Amino acid sequence: MSTVAVRMAGISKNFGGVKALKNVNFEVLAGEVHALLGGNGAGKSTILKVLNGVHVPSAGTIEVLGVPLTIHTPEASRAAGIAMNYQEMSLIPTLTVAQNVFLTRETKSGGLIDDKKAERKAAKLFAMLGVDVDPRAIVGDLGAGQKQLTEIVKAISQNARILVLDEPSTALAISDVDRLFTFLRKLKKQGVAVIYVSHRMDEIARIADRATILRDGKHVITAAIGDLPIDTMIEHIVGKRSLGLADIERSDAVRGDIALELRNVSGRNKPDNISLTIYKGEVVGLAGLLGSGRTSLAKLVAGIEPVVSGEIRINDRPVSFRRPGDAITAGVALVPEARATQGIIAAHSVSDNLTLAALDGLSKAGFVIAAKAHAATNAQIERLSIKTASCDHSVSTLSGGNQQKVVIGKWLAVDPDVLVLDEPTAGIDIGSKSEIIRLVRELAANGKAILMISSELSELLTACDRIVVMADGRVYEDFSRAALDDPAEANTDITHRLQAAEQRLQISIQEALAAGQEISHAQQ
């Protein structure tokens, strides 16, 4: 009988009135790779942060190797033998690779920190993994793949009995993923329990022994991988949940002229030779996993990253962007994924944020005309139904959904032809999500061309007229929204139809991922 490495029983976690975890049971055996699966918002990251002591559970108990874990801090979890590789990297860019690997556990000689000794120890760990990363390199100078490998080695270096890997392969080359899997199999033989989080079903099938699936903060199933073919996994992940979007009416788009056209466009790394056309009055969604190149494409269209080859055309005119201001002048606006750091100035007022992009039209002789600024602000507040006690209040006092409306309103003030939305509903409540999706449909009906990125497939299916599937920086499918509907579900309710379409889109994403990996293998 295998030893139970982790036993979490009846775990609940509340954030204010939001129940992120609801009476979840989760058990991992020593010497197994246990996949933890679920859609965005399923509770995966929350339960791992509870295990790692970042969050204190609202209810429930935790045992590690048979010993109750009663102190809920990262230090207590590390002392119990748990090491975690976070999806959001915890590396310090100004330190070396070796310094990051042994941060808070510095190697010392004669009472002084010995960086040379740390570099030798780090080099041995990278050699064990079979990858080439210079321990002396400054982390900020590394590419995404080498940063990810450094994060993994940092976790491995702790000689943990329970190793938690959250989306470890996102930025890795295929060859590095293969090496990682070889190393994980060695750890299994040594009795280490590995908790592996990934959206990549093909990886799960290759490396995991068992899987637990969460949905909406609840435990759905734990089973051997052999009993969970990919289509069954997807069915359990998607479930029959309604995300509050089923009541949004999505009328067919009335296409105008071409607003945005990409002709064989490539960036420095991604995208790779992409061609894409978006019409006025149309919402086009980009679907894919982390690392598929969706955000890189958005940044390229918005002038944040350079075009290495190919051509971008706006309103049938070729354009060249050297900086974001060029894209704005050409009629392109980007609502970024990182709302708090890139979308708003938190300490400034709602009015300041809403008018920030349109100051030229609200100024005279270099001074903002207060009456015009307030009129423009109030018009946007009314148009977007922004809930705020006063336009002079700090935007930081608003809810996440209302902050996002402010970001969108800021760019609508310059009347762009093309609006790029990168994860526009991330981190906001379901009611606000529905409002944002309705706004997207309204903007399209008024002739805007919209490129929308979302990891919530149900949102893409509700908001978009077409959905483009990306993997490894390339376009693999370009579906009309109707093509994703299952004729067999035509007579069922809207929630079931949305679920069936989401399953078909999930399968297409996994197929695109597999095809991309075949191409990468062939090129190596």
N, C-alpha and C positions, 0 to 999 in steps of 0.2 A: 504494500500500500504506500503510495507516494505521500511524502510529507506536505502538509498544507503550508505554503510560504506566506500567503496573505489571506486573511478571512475578514471581510467587511460585512457586518450584519445590520440590517435595518437602518442603513445610512440615509439621513435626510439632511438637506442644507437649504436654508432660507436666506434670501437677500431682501430684507424688508418684507414686502408682501409677495415676493416672487419665490416660488418653490422650485429651486433648480434641481434638487434630487428628492425623490419621494420613496422612502423605505426600500432602498436598493441593497440587494445582497450580491456580493462579488467575491469569488474565491479563486485563487491562483495556486497551482502546485509547484513545488520545487522541481527544477529540471524540465520545465515546459515553457514554450513560447505561447503566451495567451493573448490573442487579439482582442482589443476593445474597440467595438464598432458602433457607429451611429451617425446620424446626420448632424448638421450644424444645429447647436442648441439642444442636443440630446442629453448632455450632462457629462460627456467624457472628460473634458478638461477639469470640470468641477470635482468629480470624484477622485481624479488623480491628484489634484491640489489638496484635497482632504487627506488622502493617503500620505502625501509629502509634507503635511503640516502647514501648508500655506493657508488653508481654510480650516476653521474649527467646525466639526459637524454639529448640526442642530439636534440630531438624535442619532443613536446607533453606536456600535462598538467596532474596534479594530484590533486584530491580533496579527502579529508578525512572528512567524516561526513559533507559534504557540504562546507567545508572550503578549499580554494586553498592552496596547499602546495608549497610555492615558494622558500623556503630555503631547499636545498638538502644536508642535513647532517644527520648522525645517531641521533644526539641530537635533531634536529628539528622533525624527525620522531617519536622519543620516546615521545616528548612533545605533538605531535598530537594524541598519543594514540596507536601507533604501537609497538608491541613487536615481535621479530623474534628469532626462534630457528634454528640456522644454521646447515646444514648437516656437515660442518667441525666444530667440537666442538670448542667453544671459552673459555673453562675452563682452569684455571691455575693449573697445577698439584701439586704445592707445597702448595697451600692454602686449607683450609677445605671446605667442602661442603657448609656450611652456608656463609663463606666468599665469595665464588664464586657466590652464589645465589644473594647476595646483593652488589656485586662489583660495585663501584662508587655510591652506594646508601646506604652506611654503616649506621647501626643503632648506634646512639650515646646517651650517658647519661652524662650530665655535661660537654659537649664539647669533650668527649673522646669516641672512638669507643668501643661499648659494644658488644663483641662477644657472651656473654651468651644470651643476648636478641635476637641477630640475630639467634642463634641456636634454641631458642624457636619458633621464627616466622617461621623458615624453617621447623621445626618439624610439625607445624600445616599445612603447605602447603603439605608436604608429606602425612600427615594423610588424608587431603582432597582428595588427589589423590589415597589414599588407598594402598600405597607402603611403603616398609621398607628400608629406607636409613638413615644412621646415620649422622646427620648434623655436627658432630664433626670429622668425618673421613677425612683423607687427600685424595683429589681427585685422586692423582696419585696411590693410593693403591686400588682404586675401579675397579671392572670389567666393561666391556664395557656397559652392561645393566644399571648398577647403574649410570655410567657417563651420559648416555643418559637421564635417569630420572632426574638427576640433571640439565641438560641443559633445559629440558622441564619446570621444576619447576622455574628455573631462568627466563624464559620467562613469565610464569604465574604470578610470583610475582610482576610484574610491573603493575598489574590491568589494562591491556590494553583493548581497545575496539576493536582492530584488532589484532588477534594472528596468526602469520605465523609459521607453522611447516613444516620444510623441511626434509623429510624422517625421521620422528620421531620414527618409529617402527623398524628401521634397526637392532638394537642390543637388542631389548626387547623380553622377554619371552611372550608366548601367553597370559598368565594370566595378565601380565602387559599391554599388548595392550588392552585387554578387559577393564581394569581399566581406561586406558587413554580415551577410547571411552565413557565410562560412564561419566567421568569428562567433556569431550567436549560437551556432550549432556546437562549437567548442564549449561555450559557457553552459549550454544545456547539459553536456556530459559531466560538467563539474557541479551540477546541482543548482545552478543559478536559475531563478525564476525571472522570465522576461515578459513584461507587459508591453505589447506592441500596438500602437495606435496608427492607423493608416486608412485613407479613403481608397487606396489602390487594392482592389479585390484580388488581382493576380498575385500581388506580393503576399497577401494574407494566405492564399491557397498554397504558396510555395513554402512559407516559413512557419506558419502557426500550427499548433497541435489542437487547440480549442479556441473558441471565440465566444465572447459575451457581447450581446447587442443591447444598447440602451436606446430608448426613444422617449422624448418629452420628459426626461428626468426619471424614467421608470425602467426597471429590468424587463427585457422582453424574452430573451432566451440565452441559455448557455449550452453549447453543444460541441461535439468533435467536428473538426473541419471537414472530415469525410462525409458528415451528415448535412453539410451546409454548402451545396453548390452555389455559384455566384448569383444565379437568379433568385434563389431562396434567400440569400443574404440581403439582396436588394429589397425583396418583398418585406422582410422583417424591419429593415432600416426605414423604409418609406412608410409602411403600415397603412392604416386607414385614417390617419389623422387629417384634420382640416386645420390649415394654418390661418383661418380667418380670411382667406382670399377668395373662397368659392363664390361669394356673393358679388364679386366685382364683375361688371359686365365689360366684355372686351369686344367691341364692334370691329369689323374688318377695317383695315387701314385704307385710306383714300390716298394713293400714292401721287406725289407731285413729281417734280424734276429730280434728277440726281443731286444730292447735297454733298455727299462725301464718297470719294472713290479712291481706293488703294490699288495700285498696279504693281504687282511683284515687289512689294515692299519688304525690306529686311532691316533689322536694327543691329546693334553691335553684337548682341547675343541672341535675343529674341525680339520680335517675331522673325520667321524665316520664310521669305518669298511668299508673302500673303497678298492675295487679291480679294477685295471686298468692296461691295457697293451698297450704299444706304440712301434711300430716297427721302425726300421731304414727306412728313406725315407718317413715317415708319419708325417702329421701335425694333431694333435688332439686338438680341441678347448674345453674350459670349458665355458659353458653358465650358467647364473644364476643371481639372483639379489644380491644387496649388502647384506652381511651377510650370503651368501650361503655356504661359506667355500672355495671358489676358491683360494684366496690368501693364506689362511692357508695351503692348500694342496701344493701350490707352495713353500712356505717357508719350509715345511717339506721335500719335495723332494730335496731342495737346502741345507739342513742341518742347517737352521736357527732356526727351531723349532724341538723339539725332537719327535721321534716316541714312543708312549706309548705302543702300541701293534701292532702285524703284522710284515710283512717283506717287505723290498725294495730290489729289485734285479736289478743290472746294468749289461747288457751283460751276463745275465744268472748266475751272481754271487751274493750271498747275501752280502749286505753292511750295515754298521752301521755308522751313521754320528753323531759325538759329536760336530762338529762345521762346518761352511761353507767350511773351507779348506779341510775337509775330502771329501765333495761332489765334490769339484773342482778336487781333486786328482783322484776321481772315474770316472770323465768325465762328471759332471753335471755343467752347468753354468746358472745363473739366471740374466735376465735383469729385474730389479725391476720396480714397478709402479712409485715410487717417483724418477724420473730421476734426478731432480735438487739436491736432498739431498743424494741419495743413489747410483746414477749411475755415476755421474761425479764429479770431483773436479773442480769447476767452475773457480777458480783463476789460475789453471795450464793450460799449453798449450795443444793443440790438440795432440801433440806427446806424452806428459807425460800421458795423459789419455788413448790413444790407446795402449800404451805399459805397462801399470800398472800391468796387470795380467800376463805378460810374461817376467818379468824382469830377472828371473833365466836364461832363454835361451839367454838373451841379455847382460849378465854380465860376467866378469872374475875377479877373486880375489876380489869380492865384489864391483866392479866398473862397471857401465853401459858403454858399448862400443858404443860411440855416432854414429858411422857410421852404426852399425847394427841396432840401434834403429831408425835412420832416414830411413833406407831402409825398415824396417818392417812397419813404419808409412806410408811411401809413397805407399807401396803395398796395405795397407788397404784403404787408401784414394782413390786410383784408383779402387780397387775392389768394394767399396761401393758407389762410386761417391759422396764422401763427398765434399761439396762446402766450401772451406776455402782459404783465400788469402795466408796463410802460415801455415805450421804445427807447427810453433813456436808461433802463435797467441793464445791468451787465448780461451779456449773452450766456455767461456761465450759469446763470440762475434758471435757465430754461431746461426743459426735459430734452433727452437725446433726440426725440422726434422733431421737436420744435427747433432745436439747433440745426438739424439737417435741413429743415425748410428754410432757415436763414441762409445756409450755404447755397442752396438752389436759388433762392430769391436774389442773392448777391449777383449771380451770373445771369439770371433772367433780366436784370436791370440793364444789361448791355445788349439784350436782344440777339443772342447768338443764333446762327443757322443750324449748328451742330452742337448737341449737348452730350457729353460723355459722362456717364454715371458709374463710378467704381464702388461697388458694394453700397448702394445708397440707403439700404435699410439695416446695415450692420449695427447691432447694439441698441436697437430701439424696440419699443413694445409693439405687440401685434396690431393694436388699433392704429398707431402711427404708421406702421408698415402699410396697412391698407390705404391710408391717406396718401402716402408717397406713391404707391402704385397707381391710384386713381389720378394723381397729379401727372404722372408720366403719360398716362393715356390721354389726358386732357391736352397736354403740351403737344403730343403727336397729332391730335385732332386739329390743333391750331397751326399745323404745318412744320413743326420742328422735326428735325432728324435726330434720333436718339440712339446712342450706342450704350448698352447697359450691361454691366458685369455684375453677376450675383452668384454666390455659392448656394443660395436657396433656389433649387430648381423649380419649386412650385411658384416662386415669384417670377422667374423668367417665363414660365408657361402662362401665367396670368397677364403679364405686362407686355409680352413681345409678339410681334407679327412674324418674325423669323428668329431662329436660334442657330447660331454657328457653334459647332463643337471644335475646341482646340485641344491639342496635346503637343508638348515639346516644341512650342512656337509655331506650329503649323495648323492650318485649317483642314479638318477631316470630313466634316459634314456641314451642310447648310440646309436646314429644314424649314419649310413653312410651318407655322404653328399647327395648322390642320393636319399635316403629315404625321404628327406625333400622337394624334388621337387614335384610340383603338376602336375600330368599327364594332367589335363585340361588346363594347361598353356604351354604345350610342344611346341605349334606352335606360341607362342607370342615372343616378343623381350626379350633380356636378362634382361632388367630392370624390366619388369613385372614378369619374372620368379624369379628374386631375391626378389622382393617384396612379391610374394606368399609364397616363402620359409621362408622369415622372419616372416610372419604372423603365419605360422605353428609352427615355433620355439618359438615365443612369447607365443602362446597358450600352448605349452608343458611346458614352464617355469612356467606359472601360474598354470597349473595342478600339477606340481611337488611341488610348494609352498603349494597348498591346501592339498596335500597328506602328506607333512611334518608337517603341522599344525595338521592334524588328529592324527599323531603319537605322537606329542608333547602333545596334549590334553590327549591321552590315558596314557601317562607316568606320567602325573601330578596327 
